[in-house]
Amino acid sequence: MHIFTALGAGVALIALMEAVHEHWAAMFAWLGAALVIDGLDGPIARRLDVVRVLPDWSGEALDFVVDFITYVFVPAYAIMASGLLLPWTAMLLGVSIVVSSALYFADRRMKTDDNHFRGFPTLWNAAAFYLFLLHPSPWLASLAVFALIVLTFVPLHVIHPVRVTRLRGLNLSLMALWAVLTIVTLAQDFVVALPVTFALCAIAFYIVCGDAIIRLLRPSTP
């Protein structure tokens, strides 16, 4: 089972090679494969009781290592090398992404008691995807990346689509739709119709801001 988890690191290496050759859609496809591995390894490990069978191997530590490579390191390279940012900010922001994310991974408070992420959860693979999709001006792209780095340390509650129990059916349905639209986007090399772009952006907005909106509409009683 640990070999399956570690396979994500190998997939990340292939994604990085695609990024070096500026095959951006292929890079995101391989990062998507890593995301599938990350989504499957936990449930399978619990099903097989891997903690008891292999007590000397830390699945949690292995998962953190692979996640950092796939969610942070490879996307940070893509963001830095893509030409989407202002040239004088690219290296500074790239380094800031990996440093801030490393600190976030080490923070034991990264998740709340109800399984929300606290702060921007270093989903730089998703952030990079939206930069390539929307292709904003270099000024706006650099500002957006800087804002996400800052939000890493802001106590904003971000929905974990799988583990948050409230509206789980809706969350999982939106993630399924997001996956389909993402595959369509990559297959068409980011040249998609406006409704596809709008739907992808709306889903991202809900994941990041949905909890805050729900709390505003349904405030808890003292």
trRosetta pair geometry for C-beta under 8 A, 3 or more apart (Angstrom, degrees):
i j d omega theta_ij theta_ji phi_ij phi_ji
1 4 5.6 -48 -159 28 39 114
1 5 6.8 37 146 -15 66 101
1 41 6.9 126 179 -157 88 86
1 44 6.2 -174 -132 116 111 106
1 45 5.1 128 167 -97 144 81
1 48 5.9 -174 -61 65 142 146
1 50 4.8 -95 61 -96 151 141
1 54 7.6 -161 47 16 106 140
1 59 7.4 -20 116 -105 112 125
2 5 5.5 -50 -152 36 41 113
2 6 6.1 39 151 -18 70 106
2 50 7.2 150 -45 -175 83 139
2 54 6.7 -108 -23 106 125 163
2 57 5.4 -59 -71 150 158 145
2 59 6.2 -126 -97 -99 90 80
2 62 5.9 112 -151 14 96 179
3 6 5.6 -55 -143 42 32 110
3 7 6.5 53 149 -39 62 94
4 7 5.5 -38 -158 9 33 121
4 37 6.7 -167 161 -155 81 101
4 40 7.7 -84 153 100 130 107
4 41 5.6 174 109 -107 107 102
4 44 7.2 -23 85 83 158 148
5 8 6.2 -38 178 6 45 112
5 37 7.1 145 -122 157 37 106
5 41 4.5 101 -85 -156 86 157
5 45 7.7 19 -51 -59 124 130
5 59 6.6 150 -26 -149 168 85
5 62 5.3 82 115 126 135 122
5 63 6.0 -71 -164 -82 133 71
5 66 6.1 -157 162 -2 82 157
6 9 5.6 -35 -173 19 61 113
6 10 7.3 59 137 -13 71 96
6 62 6.3 -65 -70 -170 83 121
6 66 6.6 -148 -116 -73 36 127
7 10 5.4 -51 -159 35 48 114
7 11 6.3 51 145 -21 73 102
7 37 6.0 -143 84 -137 102 151
8 11 5.5 -51 -148 37 36 114
8 12 6.4 43 150 -25 65 102
8 34 4.6 94 -151 -146 88 89
8 37 4.5 -169 -76 94 97 140
8 38 6.1 73 -106 -57 150 83
8 41 7.8 -79 -31 -26 125 144
8 66 4.2 73 84 -175 122 131
8 67 7.9 12 127 -62 149 46
8 69 7.6 141 127 71 93 115
8 70 5.8 -61 167 -41 108 143
9 12 5.4 -49 -150 31 34 116
9 13 6.8 41 150 -24 63 98
9 65 7.1 -13 -78 123 125 99
9 66 5.0 -103 -54 -113 84 86
9 69 5.6 65 -121 56 76 160
9 70 7.8 -114 -92 -43 43 98
10 13 5.6 -47 -154 27 36 114
10 14 6.9 35 149 -15 64 100
11 14 5.7 -52 -156 35 37 111
11 15 6.4 41 146 -21 67 104
11 30 5.5 -178 176 -180 86 92
11 31 7.8 146 136 -91 105 29
11 33 5.2 -139 -157 97 142 111
11 34 4.5 180 98 -72 131 90
11 37 6.8 166 10 -1 151 145
11 70 7.4 23 89 -100 101 121
12 15 5.3 -51 -149 36 36 116
12 16 6.4 40 151 -23 66 101
12 30 7.5 152 -98 137 25 110
12 31 7.4 57 -110 -101 68 70
12 34 5.7 63 -62 -91 79 151
12 66 7.3 -178 -18 -160 136 72
12 69 4.4 77 153 134 170 114
12 70 4.7 -115 -88 -81 117 77
12 73 7.4 59 176 70 133 109
12 74 5.3 -147 -164 -38 92 138
13 16 5.6 -50 -150 32 33 113
13 17 6.7 35 150 -19 63 101
14 17 5.6 -51 -152 33 35 113
14 18 6.6 36 149 -18 65 102
14 30 5.1 -149 98 -143 102 151
15 18 5.7 -54 -153 35 34 112
15 19 6.4 36 148 -21 65 105
15 27 4.9 87 -166 -155 78 68
15 28 7.9 96 -144 -59 112 17
15 30 3.7 -162 -77 93 87 124
15 31 5.0 90 -128 -53 153 77
15 34 7.0 -57 -27 -17 143 130
15 70 7.5 85 36 -127 154 76
15 74 5.1 39 106 -168 118 154
16 19 5.4 -52 -149 35 35 114
16 20 6.5 42 151 -24 66 100
16 27 7.7 81 -74 -132 18 106
16 74 5.0 -114 -75 -118 84 101
16 77 6.5 47 -133 60 90 156
17 20 5.6 -46 -149 29 34 115
17 21 6.8 18 155 -3 63 106
18 21 6.0 -67 -153 48 32 101
18 23 4.3 -85 -169 72 86 107
18 24 7.7 152 140 -84 100 16
18 26 4.3 -138 -152 102 141 106
18 27 4.1 -171 99 -72 116 74
18 30 6.2 155 10 7 143 135
19 22 7.2 32 -174 -82 37 31
19 23 7.5 -94 -67 53 24 65
19 24 7.1 58 -113 -102 65 58
19 27 4.5 77 -64 -108 80 145
19 74 6.5 169 -14 -171 151 87
19 77 5.7 95 130 107 149 113
19 78 4.9 -99 -136 -84 129 89
19 81 6.9 103 160 65 101 134
20 81 8.0 -21 -108 130 44 167
22 81 7.9 -128 -86 128 85 109
22 82 7.8 131 -127 -119 90 62
23 26 4.1 -4 137 35 113 122
23 27 6.1 141 93 -28 71 86
24 27 5.4 -50 -148 31 34 116
24 28 6.6 28 157 -14 66 102
24 78 6.9 111 -127 -153 91 119
24 82 7.1 62 -97 -118 131 112
24 132 5.8 178 161 -131 141 148
24 190 7.7 -8 100 -23 123 131
25 28 5.9 -56 -151 38 32 107
25 29 6.4 38 149 -24 64 104
25 186 4.7 139 -161 -159 93 76
25 187 7.9 158 -175 -55 134 14
25 189 4.9 -83 -49 -111 147 64
25 190 6.8 -139 -81 -22 102 88
26 29 5.4 -50 -148 32 35 116
26 30 6.6 32 155 -15 66 102
27 30 6.1 -59 -155 37 30 106
27 31 6.4 27 149 -15 66 107
27 74 7.3 -173 -173 164 108 116
27 78 6.2 152 135 -94 155 134
28 31 5.3 -52 -144 40 38 113
28 32 6.2 47 151 -26 66 100
28 125 7.6 134 -130 -173 77 92
28 128 7.7 -162 -92 106 103 108
28 129 5.9 103 -129 -100 133 95
28 132 7.5 -130 -50 51 140 155
28 182 7.8 -131 152 178 123 105
28 186 5.5 -146 89 -104 118 123
29 32 5.5 -50 -153 31 31 116
29 33 6.8 36 147 -21 62 98
29 186 5.5 141 -68 170 90 150
30 33 5.4 -44 -152 29 39 114
30 34 6.7 42 147 -18 64 99
31 34 5.4 -48 -152 35 39 115
31 35 6.5 46 146 -25 65 100
31 70 6.0 148 -141 -167 80 89
31 74 6.5 -168 -89 98 113 138
31 75 7.1 76 -120 -63 155 94
31 125 5.0 -177 168 -144 139 128
32 35 5.3 -48 -150 30 36 117
32 36 6.7 41 150 -21 64 98
32 182 6.9 162 -102 129 133 130
32 183 7.7 126 -167 -83 166 76
32 186 7.5 -96 -19 -29 146 163
33 36 5.6 -48 -154 30 36 113
33 37 6.7 38 148 -18 64 101
34 37 5.5 -51 -152 35 37 114
34 38 6.3 38 150 -20 66 105
34 66 7.5 -163 -165 167 110 103
34 70 4.2 -155 140 -134 148 143
35 38 5.5 -53 -147 37 33 113
35 39 6.4 32 153 -20 64 106
35 70 7.2 -177 -61 152 63 134
35 125 7.2 -166 -66 110 117 159
36 39 5.7 -57 -149 36 31 111
36 40 6.3 17 158 -11 66 113
37 40 6.1 -68 -146 42 28 103
37 41 6.0 30 164 -33 68 109
38 41 6.4 -44 -131 21 24 110
38 42 7.8 24 171 -16 52 101
38 63 7.4 109 -136 -152 86 94
38 66 7.2 -173 -89 115 99 118
38 67 6.5 96 -123 -92 134 87
38 70 7.1 -154 -46 77 134 152
39 42 7.6 -68 -173 26 25 102
39 162 7.6 169 -138 -64 96 155
40 43 6.5 -71 -159 46 41 101
40 44 5.8 31 157 -16 78 117
41 44 5.9 -65 -145 43 29 109
41 45 5.9 32 159 -25 68 110
41 59 7.8 -172 147 -167 112 115
41 63 7.2 -177 96 -100 134 105
42 45 5.8 -57 -145 34 26 110
42 46 6.5 21 159 -14 63 105
42 63 7.5 52 -74 -110 94 148
43 46 5.9 -56 -147 38 31 108
43 47 6.2 35 154 -23 65 107
44 47 5.5 -55 -149 35 32 115
44 48 6.2 14 158 -4 67 111
45 48 6.1 -66 -144 48 28 98
45 50 4.2 -58 -158 14 84 133
45 51 7.6 79 160 -30 103 76
45 59 5.6 112 -157 -147 158 163
46 49 7.2 27 -173 -76 34 43
46 50 7.7 -57 -59 16 24 91
48 53 6.8 -48 143 6 92 145
49 52 4.7 -16 156 33 105 114
49 53 6.0 109 103 -20 80 99
50 53 5.5 -63 -136 46 37 107
50 54 5.5 -21 -179 33 78 104
50 57 8.0 -63 160 80 104 110
50 59 6.0 81 104 -53 131 142
51 54 7.5 -72 -122 62 12 66
51 55 6.7 49 168 -100 54 64
51 59 7.0 -89 -77 12 76 123
52 55 6.7 -1 -145 -64 23 94
54 57 4.6 -17 146 35 115 112
57 62 7.3 13 169 -31 95 133
58 61 3.8 48 106 15 125 111
58 62 6.3 161 96 -13 68 84
59 62 5.6 -57 -146 41 34 113
59 63 6.0 38 155 -25 67 107
60 63 5.7 -53 -147 34 28 113
60 64 6.6 30 153 -20 62 104
61 64 5.7 -53 -152 33 32 113
61 65 6.6 33 152 -20 65 103
62 65 5.8 -54 -152 33 33 112
62 66 6.4 24 156 -11 67 108
63 66 6.0 -59 -146 42 30 105
63 67 5.9 32 156 -21 67 112
64 67 5.7 -55 -140 39 27 112
64 68 6.3 31 159 -24 63 104
64 105 5.9 119 -163 -174 106 118
65 68 6.1 -56 -154 29 26 110
65 69 6.9 20 152 -14 61 106
66 69 5.9 -58 -155 36 35 110
66 70 6.2 12 158 -4 71 113
67 70 6.1 -67 -138 48 29 97
67 71 5.2 1 176 4 72 122
67 72 7.8 56 135 -1 65 98
67 105 7.6 158 94 -118 113 122
68 71 6.7 -55 -113 51 18 93
68 72 5.1 -35 -166 36 56 124
68 73 6.2 55 140 -23 73 104
68 101 6.9 140 -139 134 85 115
68 102 7.2 53 -141 -96 130 68
68 105 5.9 -10 -85 -78 109 161
69 72 7.2 -33 -72 54 5 80
69 73 4.8 -37 -135 36 46 126
69 74 6.4 51 163 -20 66 98
70 73 7.8 13 -22 41 18 87
70 74 6.3 -6 -127 24 34 124
70 125 6.6 -7 149 -59 71 138
71 75 7.0 -36 167 10 29 128
71 101 7.7 -177 108 -163 98 138
71 122 5.9 80 134 123 119 93
71 123 6.1 -70 -161 -122 107 43
71 124 6.1 106 156 37 63 81
71 125 5.4 -87 -132 -10 48 108
72 75 6.5 -87 -153 47 13 101
72 76 5.8 13 165 -24 61 116
72 97 6.7 172 -164 147 87 96
72 98 6.0 117 155 -112 113 65
72 101 4.2 158 -126 139 140 163
72 102 7.8 152 149 -53 164 63
72 122 5.6 -17 -82 170 107 115
72 124 5.2 84 -116 27 47 131
73 76 5.8 -56 -146 32 24 112
73 77 6.8 24 155 -17 60 102
73 98 6.2 56 -101 -111 67 113
74 77 5.8 -53 -155 32 33 112
74 78 6.6 32 150 -19 65 105
74 125 7.5 29 80 -91 100 94
75 78 5.4 -54 -148 36 38 114
75 79 6.2 39 155 -20 70 103
75 97 7.9 -122 100 162 90 147
75 124 4.0 164 95 121 136 96
75 125 4.6 -139 -60 -82 138 49
75 127 7.0 101 161 61 139 88
75 128 4.1 -152 -158 -13 101 141
76 79 5.8 -51 -146 36 31 111
76 80 6.2 27 156 -16 64 111
76 94 5.2 115 170 -154 94 76
76 97 4.2 178 -116 95 114 137
76 98 5.2 66 -151 -53 179 91
76 101 7.8 -127 -59 7 132 145
76 124 5.8 7 -57 150 73 157
77 80 5.8 -63 -146 41 28 108
77 81 5.8 1 166 0 68 118
77 94 7.1 69 -93 -150 34 125
78 81 6.4 -68 -132 48 22 94
78 82 5.7 38 167 -49 63 112
78 128 5.1 65 89 -158 124 144
79 82 6.2 -45 -136 10 19 118
79 84 6.8 -73 -154 55 59 122
79 85 6.8 59 163 -31 80 122
79 90 7.9 -178 129 -149 71 80
79 93 7.2 -96 128 115 120 113
79 94 6.4 172 86 -95 97 84
79 97 6.9 106 61 -42 143 163
79 124 7.1 -84 -21 -177 137 109
79 127 7.4 0 -81 110 137 102
79 128 5.1 -114 -61 -103 94 99
79 131 6.5 77 -117 47 91 163
79 145 6.5 131 178 -108 139 138
80 85 7.2 -31 -122 24 38 138
80 90 4.9 111 -155 172 66 91
80 91 6.4 74 -155 -92 119 41
80 93 7.0 -179 -95 81 84 86
80 94 3.3 20 -80 -79 131 137
80 97 8.0 -134 -49 21 105 134
81 90 7.6 113 -66 177 30 131
82 85 7.6 91 63 0 89 81
82 128 8.0 152 -28 -155 148 99
82 131 7.5 122 76 119 158 124
82 132 7.2 -110 -153 -85 155 93
84 131 5.3 84 158 162 163 119
84 132 7.4 -99 -72 -80 146 57
84 135 7.1 -120 -124 -133 106 59
84 136 7.8 68 -174 56 102 69
84 138 6.7 168 159 -106 40 69
84 141 4.8 -136 149 -180 95 165
85 89 5.3 -116 163 84 116 100
85 90 4.5 147 80 -88 125 78
85 93 6.1 -148 -144 44 159 144
85 138 5.8 87 179 -154 21 86
85 141 5.4 -128 -92 109 58 114
85 142 4.7 100 -151 -79 88 87
85 145 6.7 -28 -99 10 122 148
86 89 4.4 61 69 16 99 110
86 90 7.0 -153 82 -39 47 77
86 138 4.5 117 -66 152 60 115
86 139 6.4 53 -56 -83 116 50
86 141 7.9 168 -18 70 68 95
86 142 4.7 -21 9 -46 99 150
87 90 5.9 -36 -149 -5 32 117
87 138 7.9 -11 -20 -164 59 148
88 92 7.8 13 146 4 58 121
89 92 5.5 -76 -157 52 49 110
89 93 5.2 39 154 -20 88 114
89 142 4.5 62 88 -140 158 131
89 146 7.9 -64 -171 -54 134 112
90 93 6.3 -64 -144 40 20 102
90 94 6.1 21 159 -21 61 111
91 94 5.6 -54 -143 36 30 114
91 95 6.3 28 159 -15 65 106
92 95 6.1 -58 -151 38 26 107
92 96 6.3 26 152 -19 63 111
93 96 5.3 -54 -143 39 34 115
93 97 6.4 45 154 -29 66 98
93 142 6.4 -143 -49 -144 154 78
93 145 4.9 56 -174 120 137 136
93 146 6.5 -86 -113 -68 112 73
93 149 7.3 -138 -149 -37 79 142
94 97 5.7 -47 -153 24 31 114
94 98 7.1 16 157 -7 62 102
95 98 6.3 -61 -153 40 33 101
95 99 6.1 26 156 -14 69 113
96 99 5.8 -59 -138 43 30 108
96 100 5.8 24 166 -14 68 112
96 146 7.8 20 99 -113 155 64
96 149 5.2 8 139 -133 116 154
97 100 6.4 -63 -143 41 19 103
97 101 6.0 15 160 -16 60 117
97 124 5.9 82 -171 -107 125 148
97 145 7.1 -54 -71 -174 111 108
97 149 6.4 -101 -88 -90 56 107
98 101 5.7 -58 -140 41 28 111
98 102 6.2 35 158 -26 63 104
99 102 5.8 -51 -149 30 29 112
99 103 6.8 26 153 -14 61 104
100 103 5.8 -56 -155 38 34 111
100 104 6.4 37 148 -22 66 106
100 122 7.6 -178 110 -96 87 105
100 149 5.0 143 11 -155 168 87
100 152 4.9 115 159 63 119 163
100 153 7.4 -100 -156 -35 109 102
101 104 5.3 -50 -146 35 37 115
101 105 6.3 40 154 -22 67 101
101 122 4.2 109 -127 -134 98 133
101 124 6.9 -55 -80 -23 145 128
101 152 7.1 -110 -80 -129 53 148
102 105 5.8 -50 -149 33 31 112
102 106 6.7 23 153 -13 61 109
103 106 5.8 -63 -152 40 32 108
103 107 6.6 45 149 -39 65 102
103 152 7.8 95 78 138 103 131
104 107 5.5 -46 -152 14 36 119
104 110 6.1 92 175 -108 77 118
104 119 6.9 -134 -126 94 117 135
104 121 7.5 160 165 -148 139 40
104 122 5.1 168 81 -38 150 127
104 152 5.3 -91 -71 -174 131 113
104 153 7.9 -123 -84 -70 94 67
105 110 7.5 13 -116 -67 24 155
105 122 7.1 -47 -53 29 84 164
107 110 4.8 117 88 -55 98 87
107 118 8.0 -112 124 75 133 115
109 118 5.9 -39 138 51 85 154
110 117 6.5 -28 162 -148 78 75
110 118 5.9 -159 -164 44 28 93
110 119 7.4 -76 -139 45 66 106
110 121 7.2 95 179 -125 105 85
111 115 6.0 -10 -176 -135 118 40
111 116 6.9 154 -156 77 67 36
111 117 6.1 -48 -101 -104 67 45
111 118 6.6 -166 -94 -4 13 90
111 160 7.4 9 -128 -39 111 141
112 115 6.8 -62 70 14 74 14
112 116 4.6 7 31 53 120 88
112 117 7.8 -26 -1 37 87 2
112 118 5.7 119 -49 -58 85 99
112 157 6.2 -11 -15 -121 146 107
114 164 6.6 50 143 -129 88 81
114 165 7.5 -99 -168 25 89 93
114 166 7.6 14 172 -3 127 111
115 160 5.1 -90 149 44 92 134
115 163 3.9 -129 177 126 143 111
115 164 5.1 -163 91 -77 106 57
115 165 7.5 97 39 -14 132 76
116 157 4.1 19 143 -168 150 96
116 158 6.2 145 -178 61 89 39
116 159 6.2 -48 -123 -99 89 34
116 160 6.2 -164 -117 -4 32 89
116 164 6.1 50 -74 -89 70 120
116 211 5.9 49 -121 -87 144 163
117 120 7.8 8 127 180 129 12
117 121 3.7 -53 -162 -69 159 121
117 157 7.2 140 71 -159 51 46
117 158 4.2 -24 62 62 107 101
117 159 7.7 -19 18 53 90 12
117 160 6.0 121 -30 -58 86 91
118 155 5.7 -28 -166 -138 99 64
118 156 7.4 132 -167 65 46 43
118 157 6.6 -24 -102 -98 55 60
118 158 7.9 -157 -66 19 9 85
119 151 6.1 153 -164 148 75 62
119 152 5.0 55 160 -177 125 29
119 153 5.9 34 -124 -63 143 10
119 154 5.5 130 -115 58 84 52
119 155 6.5 -42 -57 -95 78 26
119 156 5.8 90 -105 44 31 81
119 158 7.4 -49 87 -3 24 115
120 123 7.4 -116 173 24 81 82
120 148 5.1 169 -173 -164 170 75
120 149 8.0 -74 61 -73 143 11
120 151 4.0 76 -24 106 117 103
120 152 4.8 -63 58 -77 97 54
120 154 7.5 48 -11 44 84 94
120 156 7.0 31 -46 62 61 125
120 158 6.8 86 -114 -41 35 149
120 208 7.8 1 -110 -131 79 108
121 158 5.5 -133 -17 73 107 142
121 160 8.0 100 -66 -84 167 84
122 152 6.4 53 -65 -119 80 114
123 126 4.2 5 143 26 111 117
123 127 6.3 131 100 -21 71 88
124 127 5.0 -48 -137 41 45 115
124 128 5.9 50 158 -23 70 100
124 148 8.0 131 -97 132 77 143
125 128 6.0 -52 -148 36 26 110
125 129 6.5 33 149 -24 60 105
126 129 5.4 -51 -150 31 34 117
126 130 6.6 27 156 -14 66 103
126 204 7.1 161 168 -118 121 113
127 130 6.1 -58 -153 38 31 105
127 131 6.6 34 150 -21 64 105
127 144 7.9 173 -165 137 105 107
127 145 7.2 110 159 -107 132 72
127 148 5.8 57 -118 -132 147 173
128 131 5.5 -53 -149 33 35 114
128 132 6.5 30 155 -14 67 104
129 132 6.0 -62 -154 39 29 106
129 133 6.2 28 150 -20 66 111
129 182 7.1 -17 -169 -134 146 110
130 133 5.2 -51 -139 39 37 115
130 134 5.8 15 168 -2 72 111
130 200 7.5 -180 -104 137 89 115
130 201 7.4 106 -136 -98 116 76
130 204 6.5 50 -82 -89 141 169
131 134 6.6 -63 -133 48 22 92
131 135 7.3 80 163 -80 53 36
131 136 7.1 -77 -140 21 68 92
131 141 5.7 80 -142 -138 110 109
131 144 7.3 172 -91 88 98 138
131 145 7.8 19 -82 -63 139 100
132 135 6.8 15 -166 -65 28 78
132 190 5.6 -108 142 -99 95 149
133 185 6.4 -21 -107 -166 110 143
133 190 5.6 -147 -106 -143 52 102
133 192 7.8 -23 -147 31 96 119
133 197 6.3 162 165 -125 112 92
133 200 6.6 -96 -180 103 165 151
134 197 7.3 121 -88 -160 71 118
134 201 7.7 81 -74 -83 119 119
135 190 7.8 104 -37 154 113 137
136 140 4.0 -94 152 91 129 123
136 141 4.8 165 74 -57 100 80
136 144 6.9 100 48 -10 152 139
137 140 4.7 85 56 12 82 103
137 141 6.8 -152 89 -8 38 89
138 141 5.6 -56 -139 39 30 112
138 142 6.1 30 162 -19 66 107
139 142 6.1 -59 -149 37 26 108
139 143 6.3 23 154 -17 63 110
140 143 5.6 -56 -145 39 32 112
140 144 6.2 35 155 -23 66 106
141 144 5.7 -53 -146 34 29 112
141 145 6.5 28 156 -16 63 104
142 145 5.9 -54 -149 36 31 109
142 146 6.3 32 153 -18 64 107
143 146 5.7 -55 -148 38 31 113
143 147 6.3 35 153 -23 65 106
144 147 5.6 -52 -148 34 31 113
144 148 6.6 29 154 -18 64 104
145 148 5.9 -55 -150 35 32 110
145 149 6.6 36 151 -21 64 103
146 149 5.7 -53 -153 32 33 114
146 150 6.6 31 151 -16 65 104
147 150 5.7 -56 -153 37 33 111
147 151 6.2 32 151 -19 67 109
148 151 5.4 -53 -141 39 34 113
148 152 7.0 58 151 -40 60 87
149 152 5.8 -34 -167 1 34 118
150 153 6.7 -75 -175 41 42 94
150 154 6.6 39 138 -28 75 113
151 154 4.9 -55 -140 30 51 119
151 156 6.1 -20 -166 19 98 138
156 208 7.7 8 147 -177 132 79
156 212 7.2 -39 -153 -54 87 125
157 211 4.5 -88 103 103 109 152
157 212 6.9 152 54 -55 91 76
158 207 6.6 32 -172 148 89 77
158 208 5.6 -26 -123 -127 100 50
158 211 7.1 -151 -107 12 14 128
159 164 5.3 -78 -156 9 80 157
159 171 6.3 -143 159 -120 133 129
159 206 7.6 -28 25 135 144 72
159 207 5.1 -120 56 -152 106 58
159 208 7.9 -98 20 -55 86 16
159 210 5.4 -7 -27 61 136 120
159 211 5.6 169 -59 -41 86 104
160 163 4.3 -8 110 46 131 99
160 164 5.1 142 59 -24 75 92
161 164 7.1 -35 -108 31 11 103
161 171 4.3 -177 -150 165 71 108
161 172 6.4 134 162 -79 98 48
161 174 7.1 -128 -133 73 125 100
161 175 4.6 112 159 -57 156 132
161 207 6.6 -41 -61 -118 102 110
162 168 7.8 45 -160 -148 27 100
162 171 7.6 -148 -57 122 27 123
162 172 7.1 76 -102 -89 58 92
162 175 7.7 -2 -59 -16 77 170
164 167 7.5 -3 118 60 109 79
164 168 6.6 -177 95 -87 64 80
164 171 6.5 122 69 -48 106 170
165 168 5.5 -41 -153 -44 35 120
166 214 7.7 130 136 159 139 164
167 170 4.4 -35 178 40 96 118
167 171 5.7 104 117 -27 85 95
167 214 7.9 -136 -9 -96 142 151
168 171 5.5 -57 -144 39 33 113
168 172 6.1 29 160 -17 69 107
169 172 6.1 -57 -145 38 26 105
169 173 6.3 26 155 -19 62 110
170 173 5.7 -59 -148 37 29 112
170 174 6.3 28 156 -18 66 107
171 174 5.9 -57 -150 36 29 109
171 175 6.5 27 153 -18 64 106
172 175 5.6 -53 -147 36 34 112
172 176 6.4 38 152 -22 65 102
173 176 5.7 -51 -151 33 32 112
173 177 6.5 31 151 -15 64 104
174 177 5.6 -53 -148 39 34 111
174 178 6.1 40 151 -24 66 105
174 203 5.2 164 179 -134 108 105
174 206 6.5 -93 -161 83 163 144
174 207 7.7 -172 118 -60 137 94
175 178 5.3 -49 -143 35 33 116
175 179 6.4 39 154 -24 64 101
175 203 8.0 145 -81 -173 39 129
176 179 5.7 -50 -151 30 31 113
176 180 6.7 29 152 -16 62 104
177 180 5.8 -55 -152 36 34 110
177 181 6.2 27 155 -13 68 109
177 199 7.1 -100 149 165 119 123
177 203 6.8 -167 89 -85 108 143
178 181 5.9 -60 -145 42 29 107
178 182 6.0 33 155 -24 65 109
178 200 6.7 103 -134 -124 79 69
178 203 4.8 -172 -81 137 110 163
179 182 5.7 -54 -146 34 28 113
179 183 6.5 30 155 -20 62 103
180 183 5.9 -54 -153 33 30 111
180 184 6.6 30 150 -17 63 105
181 184 5.5 -52 -150 36 36 114
181 185 6.3 39 151 -23 66 105
181 196 5.5 169 -154 -158 106 89
181 199 5.8 -151 -103 97 160 120
181 200 5.4 -158 125 -72 138 95
181 203 8.0 159 44 5 144 146
182 185 5.5 -52 -147 34 33 114
182 186 6.4 27 156 -14 66 104
182 200 7.2 117 -71 -116 71 120
183 186 6.0 -56 -146 39 30 106
183 187 6.1 32 154 -22 64 109
184 187 5.7 -57 -146 36 28 113
184 188 6.4 5 160 0 64 112
184 192 6.5 88 125 -114 100 129
184 196 6.4 -116 100 -140 131 142
185 188 6.3 -73 -150 49 25 95
185 190 5.9 31 176 -102 90 46
185 192 5.1 -57 -108 -37 74 143
185 196 6.5 170 -74 150 93 129
185 200 7.1 34 -52 -67 146 153
186 189 7.3 33 -172 -78 35 33
186 190 7.6 20 -97 -52 37 64
188 191 5.1 -114 148 63 100 73
188 192 5.4 119 78 -73 140 77
192 196 4.1 -78 152 76 128 142
192 197 6.0 153 87 -46 107 84
193 196 5.2 98 62 4 74 102
193 197 7.4 -144 101 -1 41 89
194 197 5.6 -57 -149 39 38 112
194 198 6.0 39 155 -22 71 106
195 198 5.5 -53 -142 38 33 113
195 199 6.2 34 158 -21 66 105
196 199 5.9 -54 -147 35 28 109
196 200 6.4 28 155 -17 63 107
197 200 5.9 -58 -149 37 29 110
197 201 6.3 25 156 -15 65 110
198 201 5.9 -60 -148 40 29 108
198 202 6.1 31 154 -23 66 108
199 202 5.7 -53 -144 35 30 113
199 203 6.5 31 157 -19 63 104
200 203 6.0 -54 -151 34 29 110
200 204 6.6 28 153 -16 63 107
201 204 5.7 -55 -149 38 34 112
201 205 6.3 37 152 -22 66 105
202 205 5.6 -52 -148 35 32 113
202 206 6.5 33 153 -20 64 104
203 206 5.7 -53 -151 34 32 112
203 207 6.5 32 153 -20 65 104
204 207 5.8 -53 -148 34 32 110
204 208 6.3 18 159 -8 66 111
205 208 6.2 -65 -145 45 27 102
205 209 5.6 -27 176 30 68 115
205 210 7.9 110 124 -49 58 79
206 209 6.9 -75 -120 59 17 75
206 210 4.3 41 -178 -64 64 116
207 210 6.3 6 -81 1 12 118
209 212 5.3 -60 -164 44 65 113
209 213 5.8 65 140 -26 87 104
210 213 5.7 -59 -147 37 32 110
210 214 6.2 31 157 -20 68 107
211 214 5.8 -54 -146 36 31 111
211 215 6.3 30 155 -18 65 107
212 215 5.8 -56 -148 37 30 111
212 216 6.5 31 153 -20 63 106
213 216 5.7 -56 -151 35 32 112
213 217 6.3 21 155 -11 67 110
214 217 5.9 -61 -145 43 30 105
214 218 6.0 -26 172 33 69 105
215 218 6.9 -76 -126 65 21 69
215 219 6.6 56 171 -101 63 54
215 220 7.5 -31 -145 -17 85 89
216 219 7.1 2 -146 -64 21 85
